[in-house]
Amino acid sequence: AYASGQFLHTRIGNNVDAGTDYLPTKGKQDPGAPKWSGAIGLTYDDGVYFGNFNLRYQGAQYSTLMNDQKIPGYMTADLNLGRTLPSFNTRVHPKIMLNLVNMGGVNYLSSISGFGLTAVKQKGIFGNTVSASTPTYVVGSAFTAVVTLAADF
């Protein structure tokens, strides 16, 4: 069994040059840096049967430097089960495995592939208008079941 987690609380150190003005980003949370993330898992292996279970949590993440748009947090669970098969006195050691990814079928955005300055039009520090930009996202994997027959030799 194992568990891991982390608390990230990174802040932007300066206001950002947006071309026409500066946006007041100092002190805002960094985009793509959730405050909380963690995982817990269990692993089993008796030489014949093996498997593991993983539960992961990813907190909400801002997708703009102005912290005016974010993706929500999500939780996923994966299960991997397998059995070592008889080798029949050969050097080949076959095994069969079943992998279940995102068992709950959660629909989620897993990360930000391109962050933006601001999701809505803003007035900069000197009063100039800063246009909105559109962040882009990575969609998390859907429920997937995979059966694998493999061999060590």
Disulfide bonds with the S-S distance in Angstrom:
none
